[in-house]
Amino acid sequence: MREKQIRVVPSAWLEKEGRRLDCGPYLSGAIEAKVLLAKMKASKTPLCKLTKGGMAGIFNGPRFPRAYVLDAEYGVPFLGSTDILQADLSFVPLLAKRQVQNQPDLLIDEGWTLISCSGTVGRMAYSRPDMKGMAGSQHFMRVLADDGKIRSGYLHAYLSSRFGVPLVVGGTYGSIIQHIEPDHLANLPVPRLDDQLERRAHDLVTQAAKLRSEYQQQVQLATKKLFAAVGLNDITSGAWHSDNPDLGFTRKLDSPASLRALNFNPRFQQLCDTIRAKSWRPLGELCKPGTLKRGGRYKRIDAEPEYSYQLIGQKEIFWVRPEGRWIAKKSVGTDVLVEPGTTLVAARGTFGESELYCRSEFVWGKDAERAYSEDFLRVIADGDKIPPGCLFAFMRSETTFRMLRSVSMGTKLQDHHPRFLHELPVPYPDRRQRDEIHDLVTDAYDKRHRSVKLEDEAVAMVEAAIEGGA
């Protein structure tokens, strides 16, 4: 249950907000931020005076009926308001190229600040190099800094700070679904700080964006190397769907563990046979005994962070900055924690192409300090047989995604059949190649975590300068 917020509002605040009577601006911290900024000796410039073409540099994507495709040859990666928060953009939906050609405003360039503007308002991302050329929905706003007037990295650091976010969120409207529009941000005050500080903040943010792109390239390369090491290629979504449909086939079963047709579909069997024709090992054999299962189920009791674990769910785990509720340590078992190098698979869900069910994430660095819900399959590599990064390179592949979905059981919410899960074939290159792939993955995740630290450093620097100037 959400805790009620109560605040005494001076009548002067009502006058400043145009006698607005909804609680948003008064509880968001926007007014306090405005008061503090007003005390600064540094000059403040309206946001619309610092963006390319004025108001033209603050805009949403166009609204239109979407046509999705499954083959990358005919599509462009399409980002929604949640996708901009994700670290790995390999599996976002594909929008038909013809729609992008007809509406070039859909395309994203690097160095923009992207702000969710519908639903959960105020979540931000700095568009990194690998986002260039992707398309984006109308549910996040684009803020394009005019490089001749302000550095884009500094502007992002300020907007995502504890002074910028309240000002952005304070302009929301709507009862059920919250919104903000470009007009609400036009006069948002942007303090102009010391040029050296602005340059330093910009450099940190752009370096963080570059590291995230390198992370993306390295995890993709790791998967490619793993398959190539045994003479295979990872499949694509388009290739999977262009194969024969799972209809009208027969299968002879001896002592069947399942009678569900999905578990014996020809496309799945062909994937397994292709891997088994090369060097391979069963997934269960490569994992530590007693693992390869979901976590326990516990009552979740909210508590202060000092006495809690931050519990991460299936959606948030894929974000650059995972968020979660704080649950009391005494109310849960120790299996909510996982060791570094664990691969977590979203193990409860449905079969929608854009659903996260059967997608995988690697736990590394600070991620091991968080707790994870029971809905994750814990895939813990036996280090004597395969390094954890190498196993993750396989688990994140499109091949594994399709195989995991093919061993599903259940009615509405799906789960994995334990026997078929243990029998899934895993490509098994020689030791030197396994170690190289592992090092590639762990270095990628080190860069991903370092990018967060750099961005946090830039924001903290800007916040400290604003506080000092006030």
N, C-alpha and C positions, 0 to 999 in steps of 0.2 A: 504494500500500500504506500502510495506517495505521501510524504509528509506535507502538511499544509503550510504555506508560506503566508506570513502576516507582516505587513509593513505600514507604518504611519506615513502618509503622503502629505507634505506641506502644500498649501493651496497655491504657492508660487510655482510648484511643479506642474500643477494642472494648467496654469496660465501658459507656461512655456511649451506644453505639449498640445496647445490648441484646445484645451478643455476635453481632451480625450479621456474617456472613462473606463476603457478596458485596462486590465491590470498589466499587460505585457511590458510596456515601457518602464513601468515603475518597479517591477520585480526583476527585470533583466540586468540591472546595473547600468543601463544606458545613461541615465541622468547623472549618476555619480561620475561616470566616465567623462561626460560633457563638462561637468563642473571642474574636474581635475585638469582637463585639457585647457579650459578657459583660464586657469591660473598660471599656465606655462608662459614664459616670456617668449619662447620660440614662436615663430609665425605658424599659422594653421591655414591650409588651403583646402577648399572643397574638393572632394574626390573627382567630380566631373571636370575640374580644371587641370587634372593630372593624367587623364586618360586620352587615348588616341581618338581624335575627332570629337572631344567633349563627351556628350551623352552617347555618341555612337560607340564609344569604347566600353560601355556598360550595357550588356544585353543578354537576353535569354536566347536559346535556340528556337527555331520556328516550330510551330505545331503542325503536324501532318499525320495522315494514316501511314503506319510503318509497314514495310514489306521486308521481312527477314529472310535470309538465305542460310544454307548450311555449308556451302563450299566457299572457302576464302578467295577463290578465283573470281567469284561474282559478288563478293561482299566487302564491306569496310567495317572494322571493329566499331561498335556503337556503345558509348558509355552512358549509363544512367547516373542518377544522383548518388547512388551507393557505390557504383563502379569506380568513381573517381577516388574513393578511399582505399581501393584494393592495391595490394603490392604487385601481384602477378596478374597481368592483363591478358594472358595467353588465351583465355577461354571465354571472353566476353561475347555477347551476341554479335552477329554480322548483319548489317543493314545493306540492302541491295545497292550496288554501285550507282545504278541509274537514278536512285533517289538523291544520292549525294551530289551527283553531277547537276541535277536540277536545282539543288539548294546548297550552294557552296557555304552559306552561313553555318551549316552544320559542322564544318571542319574546325578542328582545334589546332592551335600552334603552341609551341613551347614558350614558357615564361609567362603564362597567364595565371591569374588567380581564379580558381573555380569555386563557386559558393553554392551549396544546395539551397534552393529557394522555394521548395514545395515540400510539405510534410515536416520532416525534421529540418528546420532552417538553421543555417549558419555553419554547417560543416564545410571545411575548406581543404583544398589541395592546390599545390603549385604544379602546373602542367610540365611534365618532364620531357626530355627529348624524344622518348619512344612514344609519347602521346601525339606527336605531330602527325597530322594526316588522319587521325581517328575522328569519328563523328560523335556528337553529343546531343543529348535530349534537351528539351525545354525546361527540365526540372533542376538545372543548375545554371547559375549566372556566370557570365564571363566578364572579367575585369582586365582590360588591356592597358597596361601602363604606357604612357608616352615616354619613350626612352630619353627624349630631349629635356624632359622636365623632372622625372623621378626614376629611380632604379626599380625594376619590377620585383626583385628579391626583397628589397626593403619594404615596398608597399605590401607585399604578401606577409612579411613578418609582423608589420603593424596591424593589418586587418585580422590576422589570426591570433593576436595578443589578447590579454584580458581587458584591454581598452577597446580594441577594434571589434571583437566579437559581440559585446553587449550593444554597441552602436548598430551593428548589422541586424542583430536579432530584435532590437527594440522597435524596428519598423514593421514587424510582422502584423498581418491581419488575417481574419478568418476564424470561424468557430471550430469546425471539425478538422479541416486540413489547413494548416498555416501556410502563408505565402509572404514573399516580399517581391517587389518589383524594382526595376532599375531606378525609377524616380525616388524610391525610398533611400537609395544610397547616394544620390547626386550630391547632396550637401554635407555628406559625412566628413567631419574635419580630419585632415591628415597633418600631423605636426611635422615640420621640417627641422630635422636635427642636424648635428654636426655632419659635414659632408663625409668625413672619414668614417664615422660610425655608420652612416647610411650605406657607404660602399662595403664596409665589413659585413653588415647584415645581408646585403645583396649577395656577396661572394659565398657566404655560408649557405644561403638558401639554394643558390644555383648549383653549388657543389653537392648538396644533398640530393637535388633532382638528378644530377648526373650519376650519382652512386646508385640511385634506384633503377635507372636505365641499365646500368652495368649489371645489377642484380638480376634484372629481367633477362638480359642476354645470356648470362652465365647459367641460370637454371634451365633455360631452353637448350643451351649447348650441352649441358650435362645429360639431358634426356637423349638428345641426338647421338652423343658419343656412346652412350650405353647400348643403344640398339645397333649402331654401326659396328661396335666392337664384336658383335656376334653375326654380322652380315645381314642385319635387318633394318627396316625403317619403321618409325612410329606411324600409325595410321592417322588419317584426318577425319574430322566429323563428316565431311563430304563423301569420303571413300566409304565410311561405314554405312551411310544411308543410301549410297548408290548401289550397294550390293543387293543380292536377292532378298526379298522380304521374308520375314519369319513365318511363312504360311505354307501349309500343304506339305510338310516334311514328315518323315517317319523316323523312328529311333527305337532300336531294340534295347530293352533295359534288363539287366541282370541284377536282382536284389536292389531295386531302386531306392535311393534316399529321398527322391522327390518325384512327383508326377507333374510338376509344372513345366509346361512346354518351353517357357522362357529359359529355363536352366539348360536346355539342350538345343537351343536354336543354332542353325548352321553357321551363321556369321561368328558366333561365339566359339563354336567348335573349330572353325577355320583359324581364328586367331590363336587359340591354344595349340593347334597342330603346327602352325607356322613357327612358333617359339620352340616347341618340343623337337622340331627338326634341327635345331641348333643346340649350342651349349646352354643348359638351363638347370634350375633347381626348383622344387616346389616351395611356395611361399612359406608354408608352415615349417619347413625344414630350416629356413633362413632366419626365423624369428626365435627369440628366447622362449624356452618351454614355459607354458602357462600363460603366455601373452596372446596376442592376436584375438582380442575380445574387447567388448565395450566396457566402460566404467560402471561403477555401482550407482545405485539410486538412493538419494538421500533427501531429507527434508531441508529446504533452504531457508535459513534464518538470517535476515539482514543484520549487519553489525558494522561498527566503525572499522575503518581499514586497519587500525592497530591490532584488532582481534580477528581479522578476516583474511580470506583468500579472495582475490579477484577472479570471479568465475566467468570464463569465456565460452560463448556458444558457437553454433555452427556458422552463423553469418559473420560475426565479428572477427573470427580467427583469421580471416583472409585479408583483413584491413592492415594498412601500414601501422596504424595505432589501434590495436584491439581494445575494445571497451567491454566492460562487464560489471555486473552488480557485485557488491561486497557481501560475502556470506560468512557466517561465523565458523571458525575452524573447528569448534567443538561439535558442530552439527553434521559434519561430513567425515568420510573416511579418508585415509591417506592416498587412495587410488585416484583422487581428483588431481593429484600431482603426477607429472611424468618426468622422466629423465631427459637430459639434453640428447638430441639425436633421434627422438621418437618421431615417427610419422603418424599424424592424426588424420583419420579419414571421416568425413561427414557420413555417418552411418544410419541416419534416419531421415526419410523423406520420400519424395515422389519422383516420377520419371520425366518431368518437364525438362526440355533441352537446356534451359537457363537455370534450372535448379542446382543447388550445391551438392545434392546427394551424390556421394562417391568421389567428390573432389578431395585432394589431399594437401596437407600443410606440414611443414617441417618445424619442429620445436628446437630452437637454438638460442643461446645467449639468455637474455632476460626473459624470453618466453617461458623458460623452465620455472620461473618464479610464480607464474600464474597457475590457476586451477582450471580444469576443463570438464565440461559436462559429460554425463554418461552417454550422450549421443555420438561420441567419437569412438571409432575403432582404433585401438592402440596397436600400432605396428612397430614393434621394438626389435631391431636387428640384433642378431647374434654376431658380435664383432669379430669372432674367430672365423666366421664364414663369409660375412659381407659387411663392409663399413656402412653405417647408417645413411650417410649422404648418397651412396650409390643406390641403396634400396629406395630412397625417396625419389631419386631420378626416374626410377621405374614407376613408382606409385603415382607420380604426378602426370604421367603420360596419358594420352588419349586412348591408347590401347588398354591400359589398366582401368581407366574410367569405364570403358565399354564392357570389359570383362567383369568388373565389380557389379555393374548393373545387371549383367546376365546371370549372376548367382544370387539374385535377390529372392526373398520370400516375404510373404505378407499380403495384406489386402489393400488398404489405403496407404498407410505409412509402411515403407519397405525397410527390410533389414537384410543382412547377409546370411546365407546358408553356411553354417560353420564348416561342414565337411568340404563343400566345393571351394570355400575360401582358402582352406589349407592346401588344396591341391592346385591352385592357380600357378601356372608356370612363370618363372622369372628368368630373363636372360642372365647368363652367368659368364662374363668375360674373365680373362686371367687376372691374377692378383694385382699386377702393376696397373692395369686399366681400371680395376675397381677402386684402387686407392686414388688415382688421378681424378676420377669422377667424384669421389667423396670430397676431395680437396676443393674441387670446383664449386660444389654446392655449399660447403661450409664457408668458403671465402665470399660467395654471393650473399649469404645471410649475414656475415660480418659487415658487409657493405650496407646492407639494408638497415641494420641496427645503427650503424654509424651515421647514416643519413638522418635518422630520427634525432640523434644527439646533436648534430650540426644545426638542424632546424630549430630545436629547442634552445640552443645557444643563441641563435639569432633573435628569437622572440624574447628571451630573457634580457638580452642586451638592450633591445628597444624599450622594454617595460622599465628597466632600471633607469634609462635616460629620461623617460617621461616622468617617472616619479621624482627623479632628481631635479628636473626642470620645474616641477610644480611646488 
